[in-house]
């Protein structure tokens, strides 16, 4: 395996990742270096797969982590999505790294529940990003991601790292635009977060902090939240 240098590795992805803000890039730098420092083959689970190409995908998680695993650590990334179409797209976009990717078409909660205890104990990183967020009605996504966490929580190792994507941080606002199938705008709504997190990680954040987990990134500006014990 090659020696890992984040800046060299990420250069081919940098422009695309910057579309979703510098904070995502900073978290990728933190987590990839952290996983590399484990000095062993790693197991990563991602709920919600990379269903669009790099130029139109803000996170590119499956591609970036599969590249990292294949060339620097060994191990595998398991990407889980309920959509056959999304998974077929992912297989196309990540075909150069398919030997380190396990593609799973399944409801993510059911899949996580099905994993045996020993396997869960050996997972190094879980990235929750499956259920599309609607900021005007965030509860369905919040609940789904919390159910994903609960499906494995009691079986996780003390060293596991968790992250959840797509959150509006406290004291922020966003204009949420709804479009029809032809991309015509049909609604615009201003969403204010006030003093709370609104997003996929709302319930996960409260639960983990109540159980003495710590956030590992600056939540003041990032849409992505990371946690470690």
N, C-alpha and C positions, 0 to 999 in steps of 0.2 A: 504494500500500500504506500501511496505517496504521502509526504509530509504535508499537513494541511496549513494553507495560508488563506484566510478568509477573503482578503481583498482580491487575490488572484482568482480564487474559485468563483466568487460572486460576480465578477466583471461581466460575464455574458448574460447575466440575469438582472443586473443593476437597473438598467433603464426601465424595464418592465415593472420591477418591484417598486420603484420610486413613484409609480402612478398612484399607489395607495399610501404614499407618505414615507418619510425617512424613518419613522418609528418602527415600521415593520422590518426594514433593513437592519436597524439596530438590534431588534430582537433576534433576527436570524443570526446575526454575528454572535450574539451572546449564546444562543442555544447550540449552534453548531460547534463552537469552541468548547462548550461544556460537554457535549456528547463525545467529541474527539478526545477530550481529556480522560474519558473513562478507559481508554486503551483496550477496547474489546469490541467484538461484533455487537451491534445495537439492534434493538427491536423497537420500531416506531409504529403506532397505530394512528391513522387519520380517518375521521368520520366526515364524509362529504369529499368527493374526489375532484381532481382537476378536470373539469368538463369542457373548458375552453382552451384555446391555444395561448401560447406565452404572451403574444402581443395584446391579447384581450383579457388576460387573466391577472387579477391583482395580487394573488398570493403565490400561485404556481408551486404550492407546497409539495405535491407528489413528485414533480420533476426535480425540484431543487434537492429534496431529501434523498431521492433515489440516486441522483448523481453523487451526492456526498457519501452515501453508504457504499455504493459500488467502488468508488475510487479512493476512499480514505478510511473507512472503518470496518467494512464487512457487516453482514447482518441482513435485515430486510425491513421494508416499509409495507405495512398492510393498509390498503386504501379501501374503504367501505362506502358503498353508495347504493341506494334503493333503486336507482334508475339504470336500466340496461343501456340506454342511449348515452348517458353520462359516462358509464364505465367503458363503453366501446370507444368513445372519444378519448378518454384518458389513455387507453391502451395504444391508440394511435400516436398521441402526443409524447408518450413516455416509452416508446418501443425500444429505444436504444438502451434502456435500463430495466427491461422487463424481467431480467434474470434475478433482480433483487426486489421485485415488487410482487406482492400477492394481491390480486384483484378480487374483491368479494362483493357480489351483488346480493344485498340483504338489507333489511331494516337494521339500522345500526344498534339499537337497543337489544334486539333479539340476538344479534351476532355477539355483542359484548357479553351478554348473559351466558352464551353457549361456550365461551372459552373456559378451559379447565384452570383450576387454581394455580397450578405450577406454572403454566404459561403466563398468566397474568402477573405473577410475581417477578417474571423476567422481563417485563415490558419496561423500557427506559423512558419513553416519551409518548404521551397521548395528546393529539391535537383535535379539539372538538370544533367542527365546522360544517355540520351536515344539513340542518334544517334552515332553509332560507329565512332571513329576518325581515319582517315588516315592522318598521318603527312606529307605525300608527296602530299596530296590534301585535306587540312583541311577545305576549304571553305564550302562545303555542311554541315558539322557538325556544324561549326560556325553559319551559317545562321539558321539552324534548331533550335538550342538552343536559339538564339536571338528571333526567332518567338515564342518560348514557353514563354519567358519572356514577350514579348509584348502582348501576349494573356491575361495576368492577370495584367500587371504592373499598370495600372491606377486604379485598384480596390484593391490593396494590402493595408494592414494596415501599419501604420508607424513603428510598432514593428516587422514586419515580418523579418525573417532571410533567406537569400538566399545563395546557394552554387552551384558551378559547378565543375565537376570532369574532369580529364584527360587533363592536360595542360603542355606544355613544357615552363618552365620559362625563362625569359631573360638571355642571356649569358650562355646558356646551349646547349649541343648537345646530339644527340642520334643516334644510328644505327638502322634504321627502317628496319625490316626484313619482307618480304612478302613470304608467303608459299602457296602451292596449297592445294587441298582437302586432299591430303595424307601427309600433313605436310612436303613436300619437299621444301627447300628454293629455290625460283625462282628469288629473287632480294634482294639486300642490298643497302640501301641509307643512307648516313650521312645527318641528318637534323640539321642545326644550327639555333637557335632562334634569334641570334644577340641581339638587344636591345628591343625585343618585346615578347609578349606572343603568342605562337602558340598553338591552341587547341580548345576545345569545348567552352571555355569561352572568346575567343578573342573579339568578338563584345559585349558580355555582360559586360565584364570588362570596355571597353571604355565607353559604355553607362552609366553604373552605376556611374563611377567616374565623368563623365561629369555632372551627376545629384546629386552630393554631397553625394554619398554613400561612406562608408569607408570599406577598407579591414580589416578583423578581424583575419587574420592569416599571418604568415611570408611567403610572396610569393617568397622569394629568393630560396627556395628549394622544396616547396610543389607542387604537381601536382593538388591539390584541392584548390579552391579559395572560401572564404566565405565573405559575405557582410552584413552590417547592416547600417541603416540610422544614 
